[in-house]
């Protein structure tokens, strides 16, 4: 009888690990749910400006009130982008580079992370100047844009002749690089979003609090809203705007999936160095776009100066609060 009791107790102890698969299945359901939640919420925020600000007319020109509203929203999004690169993108990149070189056992005597940032900045500057030089030699800038732009309008506050909205009498030369810069902005933010999602996926097992996930959702949603406003200001065709927003909305969930798949595997330091270098180049290009495109575009037009700077500070403060909540 004693032997049978021992066998029974041993069997019950051995059966306890058999209850783990339901727990693993529950964890997998939570991970899939978080991926779907990140994608759907970001997509909702991204397409909200398209529903609120619909252009009218052949060139998609806005009415005077909508154009003014779009300018004010552009100032708020400029603050969002400014906070993103100064408080989120660059600090995260520098921390990743420090951790990577520490893992490699390398002691830096030269500011390599900052040098990579400068290379990203200069690389975009060189590419833009080459494009301008080639365009000046050919004397024609419009053919390569017709597939992406609505009519021949590039920026809503720069109205070429024949594409003027009601109440608009402004004539200005269309910037040939505004579209290139806005795509660089989307790519840089998307790459940063992938790395943020990767960190979330890697730390999913640690069980982060609801405040962290809510703050991250709001942060990605606010960034997606700002991207949509910026794309709308550039008068891109609806198909191009939709493709960019879908791409950006999918990047954070993609990073979460990659992080979950890498969670139980060991990544090589060389791989981490390559990813950090790419992140630094994108951050440098993003800084260039902020300084040369976003801020001048937001503050160049006259009127409502106090409102514009107030909204810029509002966007900056909102992202700062969300980042503090994540911490």
C-alpha positions in Angstrom: 0.0 0.0 0.0 2.8 2.4 0.8 4.4 1.7 -2.6 1.2 2.5 -4.4 0.8 5.8 -2.5 4.3 6.7 -3.4 3.7 5.9 -7.0 0.5 7.9 -7.0 2.2 11.0 -5.4 5.1 10.7 -7.9 2.6 10.5 -10.8 0.8 13.6 -9.5 4.1 15.5 -9.2 5.0 14.5 -12.8 1.6 15.6 -14.1 2.1 19.1 -12.7 4.3 20.3 -15.7 1.6 19.0 -18.0 -0.5 21.9 -16.9 2.1 24.4 -18.5 0.8 24.3 -22.1 -2.4 26.1 -21.3 -0.3 28.8 -19.6 2.0 29.1 -22.6 -1.1 29.2 -24.8 -2.5 32.0 -22.8 0.8 33.9 -23.1 0.7 33.4 -26.8 -2.8 34.7 -27.0 -1.8 37.8 -25.1 1.2 38.4 -27.4 -1.0 38.0 -30.5 -3.6 40.3 -28.9 -0.9 43.0 -28.2 0.3 42.8 -31.9 -3.3 43.3 -33.2 -3.9 46.1 -30.7 -0.8 48.0 -31.7 -1.6 47.7 -35.4 -5.3 48.6 -35.1 -4.9 51.5 -32.7 -2.0 53.0 -34.7 -4.0 52.6 -37.9 -7.0 54.3 -36.4 -4.9 57.3 -35.3 -3.2 57.4 -38.7 -6.4 57.7 -40.8 -8.2 60.1 -38.5 -6.7 63.2 -40.2 -7.7 61.9 -43.6 -11.3 61.7 -42.4 -11.3 65.1 -40.7 -9.4 67.0 -43.4 -10.7 66.0 -46.8 -9.6 68.2 -49.8 -11.9 69.5 -52.4 -11.3 70.4 -56.0 -9.1 69.0 -58.8 -5.8 69.6 -57.0 -7.1 68.7 -53.5 -7.0 72.3 -52.4 -8.5 73.0 -49.0 -10.8 75.8 -48.1 -9.4 78.7 -46.2 -10.5 77.5 -42.8 -9.3 74.0 -43.4 -6.0 75.2 -44.7 -5.6 77.3 -41.6 -6.5 74.3 -39.4 -4.0 72.2 -41.2 -1.2 74.8 -40.7 -2.0 74.8 -36.9 -2.0 71.0 -36.8 1.3 71.1 -38.7 2.8 73.1 -35.8 1.6 70.6 -33.3 3.1 67.7 -35.3 6.4 69.6 -35.5 6.5 69.6 -31.7 5.7 65.9 -31.7 8.5 65.1 -34.2 10.9 67.4 -32.3 10.3 65.5 -29.0 10.5 62.2 -30.8 14.0 62.6 -32.1 15.4 64.6 -29.1 13.9 62.5 -26.3 13.2 59.1 -27.8 15.1 58.3 -31.1 18.5 59.7 -30.3 18.7 58.7 -26.6 17.5 55.1 -27.5 20.1 54.9 -30.3 23.0 56.1 -28.0 22.0 53.7 -25.3 21.9 50.8 -27.8 25.3 51.7 -29.2 26.8 51.9 -25.7 25.3 48.5 -24.8 26.5 47.0 -28.1 30.1 48.2 -27.7 30.1 47.0 -24.1 29.0 43.6 -25.2 31.8 43.5 -27.8 34.3 44.6 -25.1 35.3 47.7 -27.1 36.4 50.9 -25.3 35.7 53.9 -27.5 38.2 56.7 -27.7 36.4 58.4 -30.6 32.7 59.4 -30.5 31.6 56.7 -33.0 27.8 56.9 -32.2 27.8 60.7 -32.7 29.9 60.2 -35.9 27.2 57.8 -37.3 24.5 60.4 -36.6 26.5 63.0 -38.5 27.0 60.6 -41.4 23.2 60.0 -41.6 22.7 63.8 -41.6 25.4 64.4 -44.3 24.3 61.5 -46.4 20.8 62.9 -46.9 22.3 66.4 -47.5 24.5 64.9 -50.2 21.7 63.0 -51.8 19.5 66.1 -51.9 22.2 68.2 -53.5 22.9 65.6 -56.1 19.1 65.5 -56.9 19.1 69.3 -57.2 22.1 69.3 -59.4 20.7 66.7 -61.8 17.4 68.6 -61.8 19.0 71.9 -62.6 20.9 70.3 -65.5 17.7 68.7 -66.9 15.6 71.7 -66.2 12.5 69.7 -65.3 11.5 68.5 -61.9 7.9 67.4 -62.4 7.9 64.1 -64.3 9.2 61.9 -61.4 6.5 63.4 -59.1 3.4 63.0 -61.1 2.9 59.4 -60.0 2.8 60.5 -56.3 1.5 64.0 -56.2 -2.0 65.3 -56.6 -2.0 67.3 -59.9 1.1 69.4 -59.8 0.8 70.6 -56.2 3.5 69.6 -53.7 2.8 71.8 -50.7 -0.6 73.2 -49.7 0.9 76.5 -48.6 2.7 76.9 -51.9 0.1 77.4 -54.6 1.4 77.2 -58.2 -0.7 79.1 -60.8 -3.8 77.1 -61.7 -3.9 75.3 -58.4 -5.1 77.9 -56.0 -7.7 77.5 -53.3 -10.5 79.9 -52.4 -9.1 82.9 -50.8 -5.5 82.1 -51.8 -3.6 84.5 -53.9 -0.1 83.3 -53.1 2.3 82.3 -55.9 5.4 80.5 -55.0 7.9 78.0 -56.4 7.2 74.4 -55.5 10.0 72.8 -53.4 11.5 69.9 -55.4 12.6 67.9 -52.4 9.7 68.2 -50.0 8.3 64.8 -51.1 11.7 63.2 -50.8 12.1 64.6 -47.2 8.6 63.4 -46.1 9.4 59.9 -47.3 12.7 60.0 -45.4 10.7 61.1 -42.3 8.3 58.2 -42.6 11.1 55.7 -43.1 13.1 57.0 -40.1 10.1 56.9 -37.8 9.2 53.5 -39.1 12.6 52.1 -38.4 12.5 53.6 -34.9 9.1 52.0 -34.4 10.5 48.6 -35.4 13.2 48.9 -32.7 10.6 50.0 -30.1 8.4 47.0 -30.9 11.5 44.8 -30.8 12.2 45.9 -27.3 8.6 45.3 -26.3 8.6 41.8 -27.7 11.9 40.9 -26.0 10.6 42.2 -22.6 7.1 40.7 -23.0 7.9 37.9 -20.6 8.8 40.4 -17.8 5.2 41.4 -17.7 5.1 45.2 -18.1 2.3 47.2 -16.6 -0.8 48.5 -18.2 0.5 52.1 -17.9 3.5 51.2 -20.0 1.5 49.7 -22.8 -1.1 52.4 -22.7 1.6 55.1 -22.9 3.2 53.3 -25.8 -0.1 53.0 -27.6 -0.8 56.7 -27.2 2.7 57.6 -28.2 2.6 55.5 -31.4 -0.9 56.8 -32.1 0.1 60.5 -31.7 3.1 59.9 -34.0 0.9 58.2 -36.6 -1.5 61.2 -36.4 1.4 63.6 -37.0 2.7 61.5 -39.9 -0.7 61.6 -41.5 -0.9 65.4 -41.1 2.5 65.8 -42.6 1.7 63.6 -45.6 -1.6 65.5 -46.1 0.3 68.8 -46.2 2.5 67.5 -49.0 -0.5 66.9 -51.3 0.4 63.3 -52.0 -2.1 61.1 -53.8 -4.4 59.1 -51.6 -2.9 55.8 -52.6 0.6 57.0 -51.6 -0.6 58.3 -48.3 -2.5 55.1 -47.5 0.6 53.0 -48.4 2.8 55.1 -46.1 0.3 54.9 -43.2 -0.1 51.2 -43.6 3.6 50.7 -43.6 4.1 52.8 -40.5 1.3 51.2 -38.7 2.7 47.7 -39.4 6.3 48.5 -38.2 5.7 48.4 -34.4 3.7 45.1 -34.5 6.4 43.7 -36.8 9.0 44.7 -34.2 6.9 43.0 -31.5 6.8 39.8 -33.5 10.5 39.8 -34.1 11.2 40.5 -30.5 9.0 37.5 -29.4 10.8 35.2 -32.0 14.2 36.4 -30.8 13.2 36.1 -27.1 14.6 32.6 -26.7 17.5 32.9 -29.0 20.9 34.6 -28.7 21.6 37.4 -31.1 25.2 38.0 -32.2 26.9 41.3 -31.2 27.7 41.9 -34.8 24.0 41.8 -35.7 23.3 44.2 -32.9 26.0 46.5 -34.1 24.6 46.5 -37.7 21.1 47.3 -36.4 22.3 50.1 -34.2 24.3 51.6 -37.0 21.2 51.5 -39.3 19.2 53.1 -36.5 21.9 55.9 -36.1 21.9 56.6 -39.8 18.1 56.9 -39.8 18.2 59.2 -36.7 20.7 61.5 -38.5 18.5 61.7 -41.6 15.5 62.4 -39.3 17.3 65.3 -37.7 18.0 66.7 -41.1 14.4 66.5 -42.1 13.3 68.1 -38.8 15.7 71.1 -39.2 15.3 71.6 -43.0 11.7 70.7 -43.6 9.4 70.2 -40.7 10.2 73.3 -38.5 10.6 75.7 -41.5 7.4 74.5 -43.0 5.5 74.9 -39.7 6.8 78.4 -38.9 7.4 80.0 -42.3 3.9 81.3 -43.0 2.9 84.6 -41.4 0.0 85.1 -38.9 -1.0 83.2 -35.8 2.5 83.2 -34.4 1.5 82.8 -30.8 -0.9 80.0 -31.6 1.6 78.2 -33.6 4.4 78.2 -31.0 1.8 77.3 -28.4 0.7 74.3 -30.4 4.4 73.3 -31.1 5.1 73.3 -27.3 1.9 71.4 -26.7 3.0 68.6 -29.1 6.4 68.5 -27.5 5.0 68.4 -24.0 2.5 65.7 -24.8 5.2 63.4 -26.1 7.4 64.2 -23.1 4.6 63.2 -20.7 4.0 60.0 -22.6 7.7 59.1 -22.5 7.8 59.8 -18.7 4.7 57.5 -18.3 6.5 54.7 -20.2 9.5 55.1 -17.8 
